[in-house]
Amino acid sequence: MYLNIRRAVLLIVLLSTGAYSQESFIDILHKEISKAVHSTVAKLDNFFADPRIKEETEAYLRFRAGFRYDSTPDFKKILRADFKIRLAKLEKRIGLFVESYTEKLSKKEEEEPLEISEETKNEISVGAEYKTVQRKLLKHRLSTGLTSSPKIYAKYEIWNIPIVYKRWEFTVYQRFRAERKISTYRLEESTQLYIDRLIAPKTVWRVYIDRYKSSNNPYQVVNYTTSVRFYKPDKRPVATEILGGIQQKRIINGGVNSYTVQYRVRANLWKKWAFFNVYTGVDWTKERAFKGTPFIKVFFEFYFGK
């Protein structure tokens, strides 16, 4: 009987140790997968110069030059510079800045450089920005400034620290902006949702939803985009992306404005500040009765600063 008791105790100890080891292994595996998901998503966002990465940068200058051609037929030069310069830090969380300023900073405008013209050229903005210390879940930022129009504006942004669950990563941004010109006033509000899934090493499937509404427009604009991104970290890193998107007015019973299918290649030409981009695809827009319009964009991109 004494021998049986010893065997039972030994069995319980072994099972407990095995369970503890298994739990530790699962925790370690989950941690490593989560780290791989977050680092891969961050690398791709950095490489593609996504807006949410760009907005976290304190100072930079980006210059883009190239061309776009589509079957309209239409040939457009791509020439654009945008920047943000941090002038000084008054305290740990407050700083003055000078930056380029557009009427609406959208994901499409940031990733697809526009032609400089009287309608699309940037204004210059001077302002102050307040950042809070990093919290466990949420971050937020408040900035106010004066543009060269002249126009006074204030922006408030709040977003979550990326949430990683298994092979998924979730991030939500909420933005508000109020601006006042001499005789006009406008309030803008937007929501951006990023859902990323690691489907293979260095390969991410992304679902992106962008909703935008302004007080001078009775309709809200909604963009739905899904893409697969692949990153090849060689001496000269290359990233490719295949994406499809829909733009419509209203979330429910909204008419579709456009469809797009694109293939993008972005290559690092020199160190971390010179890039070469090729975008090719087809757009179907309401303005052209949803007739397919093939296009190609070729442009160089140069970065200065952090």
SULMOMO-V292611 format. One record per backbone hydrogen bond with DSSP energy under -0.5 kcal/mol. NH is the residue of the N-H (numbers start at 0). CO is the residue of the C=O. Records with the same first field share a line. If there is no record, write none. Layout:
NH = CO  CO
This chain:
4 = 0
5 = 1
6 = 2
7 = 3
8 = 4
9 = 5
10 = 6
11 = 7
12 = 8
13 = 9
14 = 10
15 = 11
16 = 12
17 = 13
18 = 14
19 = 15
20 = 16
21 = 17
22 = 18
23 = 19
24 = 20
25 = 21
26 = 22
27 = 23
28 = 24
29 = 25
30 = 26
31 = 27
32 = 28
33 = 29
34 = 30
35 = 31
36 = 32
37 = 33
38 = 34
39 = 35
40 = 36
41 = 37
42 = 38
43 = 39
44 = 40
45 = 41
46 = 42
47 = 43
48 = 45
49 = 44
52 = 49
53 = 49
54 = 50
55 = 51  52
56 = 52  53
59 = 83
60 = 303
61 = 81
62 = 301
63 = 79
64 = 299
65 = 77
66 = 297
67 = 75
68 = 295
69 = 73
70 = 293
72 = 69
73 = 69
75 = 67
77 = 65
78 = 76  113
79 = 63
81 = 61
83 = 59
84 = 97
86 = 84  95
87 = 95
89 = 87  93
90 = 93
94 = 128
95 = 87
96 = 126
97 = 84
98 = 124
99 = 82
100 = 122
105 = 103
109 = 105
110 = 106
111 = 107
112 = 110
120 = 116
122 = 100
124 = 98
125 = 145
126 = 96
127 = 143
128 = 94
129 = 141
130 = 92
131 = 139
134 = 137
138 = 158
140 = 156
141 = 129
142 = 154
143 = 127
144 = 152
145 = 125
146 = 150
147 = 123
150 = 146
151 = 179
152 = 144
153 = 177
154 = 142
155 = 175
156 = 140
157 = 173
158 = 138
159 = 171
160 = 136
162 = 169
163 = 161
164 = 162  167
167 = 164
168 = 195
169 = 162
170 = 193
172 = 191
173 = 157
174 = 189
175 = 155
176 = 187
177 = 153
178 = 185
179 = 151
180 = 183
185 = 178
187 = 176
188 = 212
189 = 174
190 = 210
191 = 172
192 = 208
193 = 170
194 = 192  206
195 = 168
196 = 204
197 = 166
198 = 196  202
199 = 202
202 = 199
203 = 228
204 = 196
205 = 203  226
206 = 194
207 = 224
208 = 192
209 = 222
210 = 190
211 = 220
212 = 188
214 = 186
216 = 213
220 = 211
221 = 247
222 = 209
223 = 245
224 = 207
225 = 243
226 = 205
227 = 241
228 = 203
229 = 239
230 = 201
231 = 237
232 = 230
233 = 231
236 = 233  234
237 = 231
238 = 265
239 = 229
240 = 263
241 = 227
242 = 261
243 = 225
244 = 259
245 = 223
246 = 257
247 = 221
248 = 254
249 = 219
256 = 246
257 = 246
258 = 283
259 = 244
260 = 281
261 = 242
262 = 279
263 = 240
264 = 277
265 = 238
266 = 275
267 = 236
268 = 266  273
269 = 273
272 = 269
273 = 269
274 = 300
275 = 266
276 = 298
277 = 264
278 = 296
279 = 262
280 = 294
281 = 260
282 = 292
283 = 258
284 = 290
285 = 256
287 = 284
288 = 285
289 = 284
290 = 287
292 = 282
293 = 291
294 = 280
295 = 68
296 = 278
297 = 66
298 = 276
299 = 64
300 = 274
301 = 62
302 = 272
303 = 60
305 = 58
